[in-house]
Amino acid sequence: MSTDSVFVTPKQNHIVYITLKALEERLPFAHFARMHRSFIVNTKRIEAVEDNQLLLGGHEIPVGKSFQEDFFRKLRSL
């Protein structure tokens, strides 16, 4: 299991040495959501939702089946 994660920002990418699970526990719940076993996103940056994919800054991010219910519930509350 890899312990490095990549933060993708508009200006550059940052490699950090932390698991996504640990990162998920540290990020503010109101602004971030786990979409997939490989992705956590800033919900304020979501540009579009199409089927089970998100568009953020030109990137298509899949919404994993096990994360769909929680994500769409959170999306409705924003």
The first five atom37 places (N, CA, C, CB, O) and aatype in JSON, in Angstrom:
{
  "aatype": [12, 15, 16, 3, 15, 19, 13, 19, 16, 14, 11, 5, 2, 8, 9, 19, 18, 9, 16, 10, 11, 0, 10, 6, 6, 1, 10, 14, 13, 0, 8, 13, 0, 1, 12, 8, 1, 15, 13, 9, 19, 2, 16, 11, 1, 9, 6, 0, 19, 6, 3, 2, 5, 10, 10, 10, 7, 7, 8, 6, 9, 14, 19, 7, 11, 15, 13, 5, 6, 3, 13, 13, 1, 11, 10, 1, 15, 10],
  "atom_mask": [
    [1, 1, 1, 1, 1],
    [1, 1, 1, 1, 1],
    [1, 1, 1, 1, 1],
    [1, 1, 1, 1, 1],
    [1, 1, 1, 1, 1],
    [1, 1, 1, 1, 1],
    [1, 1, 1, 1, 1],
    [1, 1, 1, 1, 1],
    [1, 1, 1, 1, 1],
    [1, 1, 1, 1, 1],
    [1, 1, 1, 1, 1],
    [1, 1, 1, 1, 1],
    [1, 1, 1, 1, 1],
    [1, 1, 1, 1, 1],
    [1, 1, 1, 1, 1],
    [1, 1, 1, 1, 1],
    [1, 1, 1, 1, 1],
    [1, 1, 1, 1, 1],
    [1, 1, 1, 1, 1],
    [1, 1, 1, 1, 1],
    [1, 1, 1, 1, 1],
    [1, 1, 1, 1, 1],
    [1, 1, 1, 1, 1],
    [1, 1, 1, 1, 1],
    [1, 1, 1, 1, 1],
    [1, 1, 1, 1, 1],
    [1, 1, 1, 1, 1],
    [1, 1, 1, 1, 1],
    [1, 1, 1, 1, 1],
    [1, 1, 1, 1, 1],
    [1, 1, 1, 1, 1],
    [1, 1, 1, 1, 1],
    [1, 1, 1, 1, 1],
    [1, 1, 1, 1, 1],
    [1, 1, 1, 1, 1],
    [1, 1, 1, 1, 1],
    [1, 1, 1, 1, 1],
    [1, 1, 1, 1, 1],
    [1, 1, 1, 1, 1],
    [1, 1, 1, 1, 1],
    [1, 1, 1, 1, 1],
    [1, 1, 1, 1, 1],
    [1, 1, 1, 1, 1],
    [1, 1, 1, 1, 1],
    [1, 1, 1, 1, 1],
    [1, 1, 1, 1, 1],
    [1, 1, 1, 1, 1],
    [1, 1, 1, 1, 1],
    [1, 1, 1, 1, 1],
    [1, 1, 1, 1, 1],
    [1, 1, 1, 1, 1],
    [1, 1, 1, 1, 1],
    [1, 1, 1, 1, 1],
    [1, 1, 1, 1, 1],
    [1, 1, 1, 1, 1],
    [1, 1, 1, 1, 1],
    [1, 1, 1, 0, 1],
    [1, 1, 1, 0, 1],
    [1, 1, 1, 1, 1],
    [1, 1, 1, 1, 1],
    [1, 1, 1, 1, 1],
    [1, 1, 1, 1, 1],
    [1, 1, 1, 1, 1],
    [1, 1, 1, 0, 1],
    [1, 1, 1, 1, 1],
    [1, 1, 1, 1, 1],
    [1, 1, 1, 1, 1],
    [1, 1, 1, 1, 1],
    [1, 1, 1, 1, 1],
    [1, 1, 1, 1, 1],
    [1, 1, 1, 1, 1],
    [1, 1, 1, 1, 1],
    [1, 1, 1, 1, 1],
    [1, 1, 1, 1, 1],
    [1, 1, 1, 1, 1],
    [1, 1, 1, 1, 1],
    [1, 1, 1, 1, 1],
    [1, 1, 1, 1, 1]
  ],
  "atom_positions": [
    [[0.85, -1.18, 0.0], [0.0, 0.0, 0.0], [0.89, 1.25, 0.0], [-0.96, 0.0, 1.23], [1.8, 1.37, 0.82]],
    [[0.62, 2.14, -0.91], [1.41, 3.36, -1.02], [0.99, 4.36, 0.05], [1.26, 3.97, -2.42], [-0.19, 4.47, 0.38]],
    [[1.96, 5.08, 0.59], [1.65, 6.08, 1.6], [1.88, 7.49, 1.08], [2.48, 5.86, 2.83], [1.89, 8.44, 1.85]],
    [[2.05, 7.62, -0.23], [2.19, 8.96, -0.77], [0.94, 9.31, -1.57], [3.45, 9.07, -1.65], [0.34, 8.48, -2.25]],
    [[0.58, 10.57, -1.47], [-0.59, 11.09, -2.15], [-0.17, 12.33, -2.93], [-1.75, 11.43, -1.14], [0.85, 12.95, -2.62]],
    [[-0.94, 12.67, -3.93], [-0.63, 13.85, -4.73], [-1.78, 14.85, -4.6], [-0.39, 13.47, -6.23], [-2.93, 14.52, -4.88]],
    [[-1.45, 16.06, -4.17], [-2.4, 17.16, -4.16], [-2.3, 17.83, -5.52], [-2.13, 18.19, -2.99], [-1.21, 18.25, -5.92]],
    [[-3.4, 17.92, -6.24], [-3.41, 18.58, -7.53], [-4.07, 19.93, -7.33], [-4.15, 17.72, -8.63], [-5.24, 20.0, -6.94]],
    [[-3.33, 21.0, -7.59], [-3.85, 22.37, -7.46], [-3.78, 23.03, -8.83], [-3.04, 23.2, -6.39], [-3.13, 22.5, -9.73]],
    [[-4.44, 24.16, -8.99], [-4.39, 24.82, -10.3], [-2.97, 25.17, -10.77], [-5.22, 26.07, -10.26], [-2.71, 25.19, -11.97]],
    [[-2.06, 25.43, -9.84], [-0.71, 25.86, -10.23], [0.31, 24.74, -10.26], [-0.24, 26.91, -9.29], [1.22, 24.77, -11.1]],
    [[0.19, 23.74, -9.37], [1.17, 22.66, -9.38], [0.67, 21.48, -8.56], [2.52, 23.15, -8.84], [-0.35, 21.56, -7.88]],
    [[1.4, 20.39, -8.64], [1.09, 19.19, -7.87], [2.07, 19.09, -6.7], [1.17, 17.92, -8.77], [3.23, 19.49, -6.81]],
    [[1.57, 18.55, -5.58], [2.39, 18.38, -4.39], [2.31, 16.94, -3.94], [1.94, 19.35, -3.26], [1.21, 16.41, -3.75]],
    [[3.46, 16.29, -3.75], [3.47, 14.92, -3.24], [3.61, 15.0, -1.73], [4.64, 14.08, -3.87], [4.51, 15.66, -1.21]],
    [[2.71, 14.31, -1.02], [2.76, 14.24, 0.44], [2.8, 12.78, 0.85], [1.55, 14.98, 1.09], [2.27, 11.92, 0.15]],
    [[3.41, 12.51, 1.97], [3.57, 11.13, 2.43], [2.56, 10.84, 3.53], [5.01, 10.87, 2.94], [2.86, 10.89, 4.72]],
    [[1.33, 10.54, 3.07], [0.22, 10.23, 3.96], [-0.78, 9.38, 3.17], [-0.46, 11.55, 4.52], [-0.91, 9.56, 1.95]],
    [[-1.46, 8.49, 3.82], [-2.46, 7.69, 3.12], [-3.7, 8.54, 2.87], [-2.82, 6.42, 3.93], [-3.94, 9.52, 3.57]],
    [[-4.49, 8.16, 1.88], [-5.73, 8.9, 1.62], [-6.68, 8.78, 2.8], [-6.42, 8.38, 0.34], [-7.4, 9.74, 3.1]],
    [[-6.7, 7.65, 3.47], [-7.56, 7.47, 4.65], [-7.19, 8.48, 5.73], [-7.44, 6.02, 5.2], [-8.07, 9.13, 6.29]],
    [[-5.9, 8.61, 6.03], [-5.45, 9.57, 7.04], [-5.72, 11.0, 6.58], [-3.94, 9.38, 7.34], [-6.11, 11.85, 7.38]],
    [[-5.52, 11.26, 5.31], [-5.78, 12.58, 4.76], [-7.27, 12.92, 4.85], [-5.31, 12.66, 3.3], [-7.64, 14.04, 5.22]],
    [[-8.1, 11.97, 4.53], [-9.55, 12.16, 4.59], [-9.99, 12.55, 6.0], [-10.28, 10.87, 4.14], [-10.89, 13.37, 6.16]],
    [[-9.38, 11.97, 7.0], [-9.73, 12.27, 8.39], [-9.28, 13.66, 8.82], [-9.12, 11.23, 9.32], [-9.83, 14.22, 9.77]],
    [[-8.29, 14.22, 8.15], [-7.75, 15.53, 8.52], [-8.38, 16.7, 7.76], [-6.27, 15.55, 8.3], [-8.35, 17.83, 8.24]],
    [[-8.94, 16.44, 6.6], [-9.51, 17.51, 5.79], [-10.88, 17.91, 6.33], [-9.63, 17.07, 4.32], [-11.6, 17.08, 6.89]],
    [[-11.26, 19.19, 6.17], [-12.57, 19.63, 6.65], [-13.7, 18.94, 5.87], [-12.7, 21.15, 6.53], [-13.78, 19.04, 4.65]],
    [[-14.56, 18.26, 6.6], [-15.64, 17.48, 6.0], [-16.52, 18.32, 5.09], [-16.48, 16.84, 7.08], [-17.0, 17.84, 4.06]],
    [[-16.75, 19.58, 5.46], [-17.66, 20.43, 4.69], [-17.16, 20.73, 3.28], [-17.87, 21.73, 5.43], [-17.97, 21.03, 2.4]],
    [[-15.87, 20.65, 3.04], [-15.32, 21.06, 1.75], [-14.72, 19.92, 0.92], [-14.28, 22.09, 1.96], [-14.45, 20.1, -0.27]],
    [[-14.52, 18.77, 1.53], [-13.88, 17.67, 0.82], [-14.7, 16.4, 0.92], [-12.47, 17.43, 1.36], [-15.38, 16.17, 1.93]],
    [[-14.64, 15.58, -0.13], [-15.39, 14.33, -0.13], [-14.59, 13.26, -0.86], [-16.79, 14.51, -0.79], [-13.92, 13.53, -1.85]],
    [[-14.66, 12.05, -0.36], [-14.01, 10.91, -0.99], [-14.91, 10.44, -2.13], [-13.74, 9.75, 0.03], [-16.08, 10.14, -1.91]],
    [[-14.37, 10.39, -3.33], [-15.13, 10.03, -4.52], [-14.87, 8.61, -4.97], [-14.81, 10.97, -5.62], [-15.7, 7.98, -5.62]],
    [[-13.69, 8.14, -4.63], [-13.17, 6.91, -5.21], [-12.05, 6.46, -4.29], [-12.67, 7.11, -6.71], [-11.54, 7.26, -3.51]],
    [[-11.66, 5.22, -4.37], [-10.57, 4.78, -3.5], [-9.27, 5.53, -3.77], [-10.34, 3.29, -3.66], [-8.35, 5.51, -2.95]],
    [[-9.2, 6.19, -4.93], [-7.99, 6.93, -5.3], [-8.14, 8.44, -5.31], [-7.54, 6.48, -6.65], [-7.18, 9.15, -5.61]],
    [[-9.34, 8.96, -4.97], [-9.57, 10.4, -5.09], [-10.36, 10.97, -3.93], [-10.28, 10.69, -6.38], [-11.35, 10.4, -3.48]],
    [[-9.89, 12.13, -3.45], [-10.64, 13.0, -2.55], [-10.69, 14.34, -3.28], [-9.97, 13.13, -1.09], [-9.67, 14.79, -3.8]],
    [[-11.86, 14.97, -3.32], [-11.96, 16.23, -4.06], [-12.51, 17.35, -3.19], [-12.85, 16.06, -5.29], [-13.22, 17.11, -2.22]],
    [[-12.14, 18.56, -3.57], [-12.7, 19.76, -2.96], [-14.05, 19.99, -3.63], [-11.74, 21.01, -3.11], [-14.1, 20.27, -4.82]],
    [[-15.12, 19.87, -2.88], [-16.47, 19.97, -3.47], [-16.74, 21.36, -4.06], [-17.52, 19.65, -2.43], [-17.6, 21.49, -4.93]],
    [[-16.03, 22.37, -3.6], [-16.21, 23.72, -4.15], [-15.64, 23.85, -5.57], [-15.55, 24.75, -3.24], [-15.97, 24.79, -6.28]],
    [[-14.81, 22.91, -5.97], [-14.16, 22.96, -7.29], [-14.87, 22.11, -8.34], [-12.73, 22.5, -7.17], [-14.44, 22.08, -9.49]],
    [[-15.95, 21.43, -7.97], [-16.67, 20.59, -8.92], [-17.36, 21.48, -9.95], [-17.71, 19.67, -8.19], [-18.16, 22.34, -9.6]],
    [[-17.05, 21.27, -11.21], [-17.62, 22.06, -12.29], [-18.87, 21.42, -12.86], [-16.6, 22.26, -13.4], [-19.8, 22.12, -13.26]],
    [[-18.9, 20.09, -12.9], [-20.05, 19.38, -13.46], [-20.07, 17.95, -12.93], [-20.02, 19.39, -15.02], [-19.04, 17.39, -12.57]],
    [[-21.28, 17.38, -12.91], [-21.47, 15.98, -12.56], [-22.19, 15.35, -13.73], [-22.27, 15.8, -11.22], [-23.27, 15.8, -14.12]],
    [[-21.6, 14.33, -14.29], [-22.19, 13.67, -15.45], [-22.14, 12.17, -15.21], [-21.46, 14.06, -16.77], [-21.06, 11.58, -15.13]],
    [[-23.32, 11.55, -15.11], [-23.42, 10.13, -14.76], [-22.66, 9.9, -13.45], [-22.85, 9.23, -15.91], [-23.03, 10.46, -12.42]],
    [[-21.63, 9.11, -13.49], [-20.85, 8.83, -12.28], [-19.44, 9.39, -12.4], [-20.8, 7.32, -12.0], [-18.47, 8.77, -11.96]],
    [[-19.34, 10.57, -13.01], [-18.05, 11.24, -13.13], [-18.19, 12.71, -12.79], [-17.47, 11.07, -14.55], [-19.24, 13.32, -12.99]],
    [[-17.11, 13.27, -12.26], [-17.06, 14.69, -11.93], [-16.07, 15.35, -12.87], [-16.67, 14.92, -10.44], [-15.12, 14.72, -13.34]],
    [[-16.29, 16.61, -13.14], [-15.34, 17.39, -13.91], [-14.78, 18.47, -12.99], [-16.01, 18.03, -15.2], [-15.53, 19.28, -12.43]],
    [[-13.46, 18.47, -12.82], [-12.75, 19.44, -11.99], [-11.52, 19.91, -12.73], [-12.37, 18.83, -10.61], [-10.62, 19.11, -12.98]],
    [[-11.47, 21.15, -13.08], [-10.28, 21.7, -13.71], [-9.8, 20.94, -14.92], [0.0, 0.0, 0.0], [-8.6, 20.8, -15.13]],
    [[-10.72, 20.44, -15.72], [-10.35, 19.7, -16.91], [-10.07, 18.23, -16.67], [0.0, 0.0, 0.0], [-9.78, 17.49, -17.62]],
    [[-10.16, 17.78, -15.42], [-9.94, 16.37, -15.09], [-11.28, 15.68, -14.88], [-9.05, 16.24, -13.82], [-12.19, 16.24, -14.27]],
    [[-11.4, 14.48, -15.37], [-12.59, 13.66, -15.12], [-12.26, 12.72, -13.97], [-13.03, 12.86, -16.4], [-11.3, 11.95, -14.04]],
    [[-13.07, 12.78, -12.92], [-12.85, 11.97, -11.72], [-14.03, 11.0, -11.59], [-12.71, 12.86, -10.44], [-15.17, 11.44, -11.54]],
    [[-13.77, 9.7, -11.54], [-14.86, 8.74, -11.38], [-15.39, 8.77, -9.95], [-14.4, 7.32, -11.75], [-14.64, 9.01, -9.01]],
    [[-16.69, 8.51, -9.81], [-17.28, 8.34, -8.48], [-17.45, 6.83, -8.31], [-18.67, 9.12, -8.33], [-18.26, 6.2, -8.99]],
    [[-16.68, 6.26, -7.38], [-16.72, 4.81, -7.15], [-18.07, 4.37, -6.61], [0.0, 0.0, 0.0], [-18.74, 5.12, -5.89]],
    [[-18.48, 3.16, -6.96], [-19.79, 2.65, -6.54], [-19.99, 2.71, -5.04], [-19.96, 1.24, -7.01], [-21.08, 3.04, -4.57]],
    [[-18.96, 2.39, -4.27], [-19.12, 2.38, -2.82], [-19.17, 3.79, -2.22], [-17.97, 1.61, -2.18], [-19.48, 3.93, -1.04]],
    [[-18.88, 4.82, -3.01], [-18.89, 6.2, -2.53], [-20.08, 7.0, -3.07], [-17.6, 6.88, -2.9], [-20.31, 8.13, -2.62]],
    [[-20.82, 6.45, -4.02], [-21.89, 7.19, -4.7], [-22.97, 7.68, -3.76], [-22.51, 6.32, -5.76], [-23.33, 8.86, -3.81]],
    [[-23.5, 6.84, -2.91], [-24.61, 7.23, -2.04], [-24.22, 8.4, -1.14], [-25.06, 6.04, -1.19], [-24.96, 9.38, -1.06]],
    [[-23.07, 8.3, -0.47], [-22.63, 9.39, 0.4], [-22.36, 10.66, -0.37], [-21.37, 8.98, 1.16], [-22.72, 11.75, 0.06]],
    [[-21.72, 10.53, -1.54], [-21.41, 11.71, -2.32], [-22.66, 12.43, -2.79], [-20.55, 11.34, -3.5], [-22.77, 13.64, -2.62]],
    [[-23.61, 11.7, -3.37], [-24.8, 12.36, -3.9], [-25.68, 12.94, -2.78], [-25.61, 11.38, -4.74], [-26.37, 13.93, -3.0]],
    [[-25.67, 12.34, -1.62], [-26.37, 12.9, -0.46], [-25.7, 14.23, -0.07], [-26.35, 11.89, 0.76], [-26.38, 15.23, 0.18]],
    [[-24.39, 14.24, -0.04], [-23.65, 15.46, 0.31], [-23.88, 16.53, -0.75], [-22.15, 15.16, 0.46], [-24.05, 17.7, -0.42]],
    [[-23.88, 16.15, -2.01], [-24.09, 17.1, -3.1], [-25.45, 17.78, -2.99], [-23.97, 16.39, -4.45], [-25.56, 18.98, -3.22]],
    [[-26.47, 17.02, -2.63], [-27.81, 17.6, -2.49], [-27.88, 18.61, -1.33], [-28.84, 16.5, -2.27], [-28.7, 19.52, -1.35]],
    [[-27.02, 18.43, -0.32], [-27.06, 19.32, 0.83], [-26.22, 20.59, 0.64], [-26.57, 18.59, 2.06], [-26.28, 21.5, 1.47]],
    [[-25.44, 20.68, -0.46], [-24.62, 21.87, -0.7], [-25.43, 23.02, -1.23], [-23.5, 21.56, -1.66], [-24.88, 24.09, -1.48]]
  ]
}
